[in-house]
Amino acid sequence: MSYIALARKWRPQNFNQLVGQDHVNRTLINSLDQQRLHHAYLFTGTRGVGKTSVARLLAKALNCEKGITSNPCLQCDACVAIEQGRFVDLIEIDAASKTRVEDTRELLENVQYATSHARFKIYLIDEVHMLSQHSFNALLKTLEEPPSHVKFLLATTDPQKLPITVLSRCLQFNLKHLTPDVIASQLQHIMKEEGRSCDEEALLLIAKAARGSMRDALSILDQVLVSTDQTIAAPEVKAVLGYTQQDYAIQLLKALINQDSAEIVTISRQIASEGGHFNYVLDEMIHDLHEITLHQTLPAAHSLLLASSDIQMLATQMSPNDTQLFYQIALKGAQDMMLAPTLPLGFEMTLLRMLSFRPIPLIKNLPNQASPQIEVNEPIKSAPKQHPTPIATQAEVVTPLIQQANEPITWEHILSQLKLTGLARTAVDNAALINKNEHELVLSVHSGHESLFTPSTMKRIEDALFDLYQKKIKITIQKAKILPDSPAQQKQLKEDNNQKDAEKSLRDDPFLKKLEQTFSAEMDKNSISFRKDEL
């Protein structure tokens, strides 16, 4: 007896055997049990998730000799013929090879004729999005109002390419991308039925490599089964898939934390010596960084935190900023690696980029101290020993708020350091600083802008001053009929002057003057603009 591939042998025989698609199963079972049958069904989803299998199950359910049922007998002539692909009234069409309008018209010529001996004549069109526009046009009328004995079952991996006129005539079922856990569970069941033993880690590797496709997972399992007669373990699966035997992703992340560039390059060369599956290692790094982020953001007892002890340790040693930076560089590196002269070169540059762009904190804020000091994490080249550079305090890093009495008031300079946006920023832009002391700023505000300074706005301004200078500073407002130049007024004055300069420059332009003389043209001042970001 010839060998049957696992993907064919374990094709679902009833709706209950279709894994990971409970929403589709439930709807179709209810529809069949209640005899609420549509004339056209559309099944969408990525490769290997069961689109064609569902269509064939539906064909059995509609034509089983014991009647329309959600649980076909699988033993009658109709069920057996459909399973073996020789049922006369199940017409399967590969739209990828039948794209011409002539093929569609030839197909539809036989729609009106009754079935040979079945209950329904079923047209199963796979990859229906490959039909030409003329083929869709020829199909539309029949698809909308077919004879009562005809059912259309359409399947596609790309529903976006289907005309809306086709979509509106079908019941649509979107089959989900299968998760690794669902695939691994089904593989475990199949291995038990096949009488073979397999490690859970090995099955999970296969499930991840399948990328959501049960058919791909079964094809990989087929290949693994013939590679050894013993228990299937992770090394055998990695060897079949071309993966590295060691967990180099964890080793590289540890080297990045330790800033060990020599170790990074050594590991990269070791990966190359084992076959150079750099994409796999980079994918594992991305997966590990995701797990690390979960540990850094979720509560410690959360049910989603199922990672290894290595991941848990890295989550405590790596800052969230580093995690996000490494993740972004790894994603970009996966794209750019193929553009490098060689894969090893592209892989090494991706890792060294992580090392080079890793943020190094220079200042550690101490909220309980008034004047926190700079914490130096890296050696700094200082002045000669006879003139040591003193350690700067935060008050020396920023410009002091309270200046000497004989110094000019610089309100614009203060505003440039405050982190204010929205209404609070608009308010301070329309105020002028008229007095200051150790714990108070007195602002002059025109009566027309007084309403901007609400209690919440005042609090935001005082909080921003406190964040910047680490001391409580009160804001006092004084009304003024004539306001000294505020930042907003100064900005408007600069804009007006720039507008005038732009107009003058255009009036003096020789080419424009010639246009005005030749065509009696006039310059539209409202059309003159300049870049305000250059003020």
C-alpha positions in Angstrom: 0.0 0.0 0.0 1.4 3.4 -1.0 2.2 5.9 1.7 -0.3 8.7 2.2 1.2 12.0 3.3 0.0 13.2 6.8 -1.6 16.3 5.4 -3.9 14.1 3.3 -4.3 11.3 5.8 -5.3 13.7 8.6 -7.6 15.9 6.6 -10.7 16.5 8.8 -13.6 14.1 8.1 -16.2 16.0 10.0 -16.6 19.5 11.4 -15.6 18.4 14.9 -12.1 17.4 13.6 -11.5 20.9 12.1 -9.2 22.5 14.8 -8.8 26.1 15.6 -11.9 27.3 13.6 -14.7 27.0 16.2 -16.5 30.1 14.9 -16.8 28.6 11.4 -17.8 25.2 12.7 -20.6 26.6 15.0 -22.1 28.7 12.2 -22.1 25.9 9.6 -23.4 23.3 12.0 -26.3 25.5 13.0 -27.0 26.4 9.4 -27.2 22.7 8.4 -29.2 21.6 11.4 -31.7 24.3 10.8 -31.8 23.8 7.0 -31.0 27.5 6.5 -28.8 27.0 3.4 -27.3 29.8 1.3 -26.4 29.4 -2.4 -22.9 30.8 -2.2 -20.2 30.5 0.5 -16.8 32.2 0.5 -14.0 30.9 2.7 -11.0 33.1 3.3 -7.7 32.7 5.2 -4.0 32.1 4.8 -2.6 28.9 3.3 -3.1 25.6 5.1 -5.8 26.7 7.6 -8.6 24.5 6.2 -10.4 26.5 3.5 -10.7 23.7 1.0 -11.2 21.1 3.7 -14.2 23.1 5.0 -15.7 23.3 1.5 -15.4 19.5 1.0 -17.0 18.9 4.5 -19.8 21.1 3.4 -20.2 19.2 0.1 -20.4 15.9 2.1 -23.0 17.5 4.5 -25.2 18.6 1.6 -25.0 15.4 -0.4 -24.8 12.7 2.2 -27.4 10.0 1.4 -28.8 10.0 4.9 -29.9 13.6 4.3 -28.6 17.1 4.8 -26.8 16.9 8.1 -24.0 18.5 10.0 -22.6 15.0 10.8 -22.3 13.1 7.4 -22.1 9.3 7.6 -18.7 9.2 5.7 -19.7 5.7 4.5 -22.3 6.2 1.8 -21.4 6.3 -1.9 -21.6 10.2 -2.0 -19.4 10.7 1.1 -16.8 8.2 -0.1 -16.7 9.6 -3.7 -16.3 13.1 -2.4 -13.4 12.1 -0.1 -11.7 10.2 -3.0 -12.2 13.1 -5.4 -14.4 11.3 -7.9 -17.8 12.7 -7.1 -19.4 13.7 -10.5 -21.5 16.5 -9.1 -18.6 18.1 -7.2 -16.8 20.2 -9.7 -13.5 21.5 -8.4 -11.9 24.3 -10.3 -8.4 25.9 -9.8 -9.0 29.5 -10.7 -5.3 30.1 -11.1 -5.3 27.9 -14.2 -8.8 28.8 -15.4 -8.6 32.6 -15.6 -10.0 33.2 -19.1 -13.6 34.3 -19.6 -14.1 31.4 -22.0 -13.4 28.9 -19.2 -16.0 30.6 -17.0 -18.6 30.6 -19.7 -18.0 27.0 -20.5 -18.4 26.1 -16.9 -21.7 28.0 -16.5 -23.2 26.4 -19.6 -23.8 23.2 -17.5 -25.2 25.0 -14.4 -28.8 24.7 -15.6 -28.7 20.9 -16.1 -29.8 18.7 -13.2 -27.4 16.6 -11.1 -26.5 13.1 -12.1 -27.8 11.5 -8.9 -26.8 13.8 -6.1 -28.9 16.3 -4.1 -26.8 19.3 -5.1 -24.4 20.2 -7.9 -21.5 22.0 -6.2 -19.0 24.2 -7.8 -15.8 24.5 -5.6 -13.6 27.3 -7.0 -10.2 27.5 -5.3 -8.1 30.8 -5.4 -11.1 32.5 -6.9 -9.4 35.9 -6.7 -7.2 34.8 -9.7 -10.2 35.0 -12.1 -10.1 37.8 -14.6 -12.5 40.8 -14.4 -14.4 39.5 -17.4 -14.7 36.1 -15.7 -16.2 37.7 -12.6 -18.6 39.7 -14.8 -19.7 36.4 -16.5 -20.2 34.8 -13.1 -22.1 37.5 -11.3 -25.7 36.8 -12.5 -25.4 33.0 -12.0 -23.8 33.6 -8.6 -26.6 35.8 -7.5 -29.5 33.6 -8.6 -28.3 30.0 -9.4 -30.8 27.2 -9.9 -32.0 25.6 -6.7 -29.9 22.5 -7.2 -26.6 24.5 -7.4 -24.3 25.6 -4.6 -21.1 27.7 -5.0 -18.2 27.2 -2.6 -15.4 29.8 -3.2 -12.0 29.8 -1.4 -9.3 32.5 -1.5 -6.2 33.6 0.3 -6.6 37.2 -0.9 -10.2 38.4 -0.5 -9.2 42.0 -1.1 -8.8 41.3 -4.8 -12.4 40.1 -5.1 -14.9 42.6 -6.6 -17.4 44.0 -4.0 -20.2 42.7 -6.3 -18.9 39.1 -5.7 -18.4 39.6 -1.9 -22.0 40.9 -1.5 -23.4 37.7 -3.0 -21.7 35.3 -0.7 -21.7 34.3 3.0 -18.2 35.0 4.1 -16.2 32.9 6.6 -12.8 34.0 7.6 -10.6 31.1 8.9 -8.2 32.2 11.5 -4.4 32.0 11.6 -3.7 29.0 13.9 -1.6 29.6 17.0 1.4 27.5 17.8 -0.3 26.0 20.8 -3.3 24.8 18.7 -1.0 23.3 16.1 1.2 21.6 18.7 -1.8 20.1 20.4 -3.0 18.6 17.1 0.4 17.3 16.3 0.6 15.6 19.7 -2.7 13.8 18.9 -1.5 12.7 15.5 1.8 11.4 16.9 -0.1 9.4 19.5 -2.3 7.9 16.8 0.7 7.2 14.6 2.4 5.3 17.5 5.4 7.6 17.6 6.8 9.6 20.5 7.9 13.2 20.3 9.1 15.8 22.8 6.9 18.8 23.5 9.7 21.2 22.7 10.1 19.5 19.3 6.4 19.8 18.5 6.4 23.5 19.5 9.4 24.1 17.2 7.4 22.6 14.3 4.3 24.6 15.2 6.2 27.8 15.2 8.0 27.0 12.0 4.6 26.4 10.3 3.6 30.0 10.9 -0.1 29.4 11.4 -0.5 26.7 8.7 -1.6 23.2 9.8 -0.7 21.8 6.4 2.8 23.2 6.6 3.2 21.7 10.1 2.1 18.3 8.9 4.6 18.5 6.0 7.4 19.4 8.4 6.4 16.5 10.7 6.4 14.1 7.7 10.0 15.1 7.0 11.1 14.8 10.6 9.5 11.4 11.0 11.6 9.9 8.2 14.8 11.5 9.6 14.9 9.1 12.6 13.3 6.0 14.0 13.8 7.1 17.6 11.8 9.6 19.7 11.6 12.9 17.9 13.5 15.5 20.0 14.3 19.2 19.5 17.8 18.6 17.9 16.3 16.5 15.1 13.7 19.1 14.4 16.4 21.9 14.4 18.5 19.8 12.0 15.7 19.3 9.6 14.7 23.0 9.7 18.4 24.1 9.4 18.2 25.9 12.8 21.2 26.4 15.2 21.4 23.8 18.0 22.2 26.3 20.7 20.0 29.1 22.0 22.2 31.8 20.6 19.6 34.5 21.0 19.8 34.4 24.8 23.6 34.4 24.6 23.6 37.4 22.4 21.2 39.4 24.7 23.5 38.7 27.6 26.5 39.9 25.7 24.7 43.0 24.7 23.8 43.7 28.4 27.5 43.2 29.3 28.6 45.4 26.3 30.9 42.6 25.2 31.6 43.2 21.5 34.1 40.4 21.3 31.6 37.9 22.5 29.0 39.1 20.0 31.3 38.7 17.1 32.5 35.3 18.4 28.9 34.0 18.6 28.1 35.4 15.1 31.0 33.4 13.7 29.9 30.3 15.5 26.4 30.6 14.0 28.0 30.9 10.6 30.0 27.7 11.2 26.8 25.8 12.0 25.1 26.7 8.8 24.4 30.4 9.1 20.7 30.4 9.8 20.9 34.0 10.9 17.2 34.7 10.2 16.2 32.1 12.8 18.5 33.6 15.5 17.2 37.1 14.8 13.6 35.8 14.9 14.3 34.2 18.3 15.8 37.4 19.6 12.7 39.3 18.6 10.5 36.7 20.3 12.7 36.9 23.5 12.5 40.7 23.5 8.8 40.5 23.4 8.7 38.1 26.3 11.1 40.4 28.2 8.8 43.4 27.6 5.8 41.4 29.0 7.8 40.7 32.2 8.7 44.4 32.4 5.1 45.7 31.9 2.8 43.0 33.4 2.2 42.2 37.1 4.5 39.5 38.4 1.7 37.0 38.9 0.1 37.5 35.5 -1.0 34.3 33.7 0.7 35.3 30.4 4.2 35.2 32.0 5.3 31.7 31.2 8.8 32.4 30.0 12.0 30.7 31.0 14.3 31.7 33.9 16.7 33.2 31.5 14.0 35.6 30.2 13.0 36.5 33.7 16.6 37.3 34.6 17.1 39.4 31.5 13.9 41.3 32.2 15.5 42.5 35.5 18.9 43.3 34.0 17.7 45.1 30.9 16.1 48.6 31.0 12.7 49.0 29.1 14.5 51.6 26.8 17.1 49.0 25.8 14.4 46.4 25.2 12.5 48.6 22.8 15.7 49.8 21.1 17.0 46.2 20.5 13.5 45.1 19.3 13.3 47.9 16.7 16.9 47.4 15.5 16.3 43.6 15.2 13.1 44.2 13.1 15.0 46.6 10.8 18.0 44.3 10.7 15.8 41.4 9.5 14.9 43.5 6.4 18.4 45.0 5.8 20.3 41.8 6.3 19.5 40.6 2.8 20.9 43.8 1.3 24.3 43.3 2.8 27.1 41.7 0.7 26.9 38.6 2.9 24.5 37.4 5.5 27.2 37.1 8.3 28.2 40.7 7.6 24.6 42.0 7.8 23.9 40.0 11.0 27.0 41.3 12.7 26.3 44.9 11.8 22.7 44.5 13.2 24.1 43.3 16.5 26.9 45.9 16.7 24.3 48.6 15.9 22.4 47.5 19.0 25.6 47.9 21.0 26.5 51.3 19.5 23.1 53.0 19.9 22.4 51.6 23.3 21.4 54.7 25.5 23.7 55.3 28.5 22.1 57.4 31.2 24.2 60.3 32.4 21.9 61.8 35.0 20.0 59.9 37.7 17.2 62.0 39.2 16.9 61.8 43.0 13.4 63.2 43.8 14.0 63.4 47.5 17.0 65.7 47.2 16.9 69.4 46.2 20.1 69.3 44.2 20.8 65.8 42.7 24.2 65.2 41.3 25.3 63.8 38.0 26.0 60.1 38.1 28.8 59.2 35.7 28.4 55.6 34.3 31.2 55.9 31.8 34.8 57.1 32.1 35.1 60.8 31.1 38.3 62.4 29.9 38.8 65.2 32.4 41.2 68.1 32.6 44.8 67.5 33.9 45.1 66.3 37.5 46.2 69.7 38.8 43.0 71.2 37.6 40.3 68.6 38.3 36.8 69.2 36.9 34.3 69.6 39.7 31.1 67.5 39.7 28.2 69.7 38.4 24.9 69.9 40.3 21.6 70.1 38.6 21.3 73.8 39.5 24.5 74.4 37.6 23.4 72.4 34.5 20.3 74.6 34.0 20.2 78.3 33.9 19.3 79.7 37.3 15.7 81.0 37.6 16.6 83.8 40.1 19.1 86.1 38.6 21.1 88.9 40.1 19.2 92.2 40.5 21.3 94.0 37.9 20.7 91.2 35.3 18.0 91.7 32.6 14.8 89.8 32.8 14.7 87.0 30.1 11.1 85.7 30.1 11.6 84.0 26.7 14.6 82.1 28.0 12.6 80.8 30.9 9.7 79.7 28.6 12.1 77.8 26.3 12.9 75.5 29.2 9.4 74.9 30.5 7.6 71.8 29.2 4.3 73.5 28.5 1.8 72.8 25.7 -1.8 73.6 24.8 -3.6 76.3 26.8 -0.9 76.7 29.4 1.7 77.5 26.7 -0.7 80.0 25.0 -1.3 81.7 28.4 2.4 82.3 29.2 3.1 83.4 25.6 0.6 86.2 26.2 2.1 87.4 29.5 5.1 89.6 30.3 7.4 89.1 33.3 7.6 92.3 35.3 9.0 91.2 38.6 10.7 88.3 40.3 12.1 87.3 43.7 13.2 84.1 45.4 9.8 82.4 45.4 7.5 84.4 43.1 7.1 85.5 39.5 4.8 88.4 38.8 3.3 88.3 35.3 1.5 91.2 33.6 -1.5 90.1 31.5 -3.8 92.1 29.3 -7.4 92.0 30.4 -8.4 90.3 27.1 -6.1 87.3 28.0 -6.9 87.1 31.7 -9.4 84.3 31.1 -6.6 82.0 29.9 -5.2 81.8 33.4 -7.7 79.4 35.0 -6.8 77.6 38.3 -5.8 74.4 36.4 -3.6 76.4 34.0 -1.9 78.2 36.9 -1.2 74.9 38.5 0.3 73.5 35.3 2.6 76.5 35.0 3.8 76.2 38.7 4.3 72.4 38.3 6.4 73.0 35.2 8.6 75.5 37.1 8.9 73.1 40.0 9.9 70.2 37.7 12.6 72.4 36.1 14.1 74.1 39.2 13.1 71.8 42.1 11.6 74.6 44.1 8.1 75.9 44.6 7.5 79.2 42.7 4.2 81.1 43.0 2.7 82.8 39.9 1.0 86.2 40.5 -1.1 87.8 37.8 -1.5 91.6 37.4 -4.0 93.1 34.9 -2.7 95.7 32.5 -4.3 97.9 29.9 -1.1 98.3 28.1 1.0 95.2 28.1 4.8 95.2 27.7 6.0 93.1 24.9 5.0 89.5 25.5 6.5 86.5 23.7 3.4 86.3 21.5 3.6 90.0 20.6 7.3 89.7 19.8 6.6 86.7 17.6 3.8 88.6 15.8 6.1 91.6 15.3 8.8 89.3 13.8 6.2 87.8 11.5 5.0 91.3 10.4 8.5 92.4 9.7 9.2 89.3 7.7 6.0 89.8 5.7 7.0 93.3 4.9 10.5 92.2 3.9 9.0 89.5 1.6 6.7 92.0 -0.1 9.6 94.5 -0.6 11.8 91.7 -2.0 9.2 90.8 -4.6 8.5 94.4 -5.6 12.2 94.9 -6.2 12.5 91.7 -8.2 13.4 92.6 -11.9 11.6 89.6 -13.3 8.4 90.4 -11.5 8.6 94.1 -12.6 8.9 93.0 -16.2 5.8 90.7 -15.8 3.8 93.6 -14.4 4.9 95.9 -17.3 4.3 93.3 -20.0 1.0 91.9 -18.8 -0.3 94.7 -16.6 -0.1 92.3 -13.8 -0.7 93.1 -10.1 0.9 91.4 -7.1 -1.5 89.7 -4.7 -0.2 90.4 -1.2 -2.3 87.7 0.3 -0.5 85.1 -1.7 2.9 86.0 -0.2 4.1 83.7 2.5 7.3 82.8 4.3 8.5 79.9 6.5 7.5 80.8 10.1 9.7 78.1 11.5 12.7 80.2 10.4 11.8 83.0 12.8 
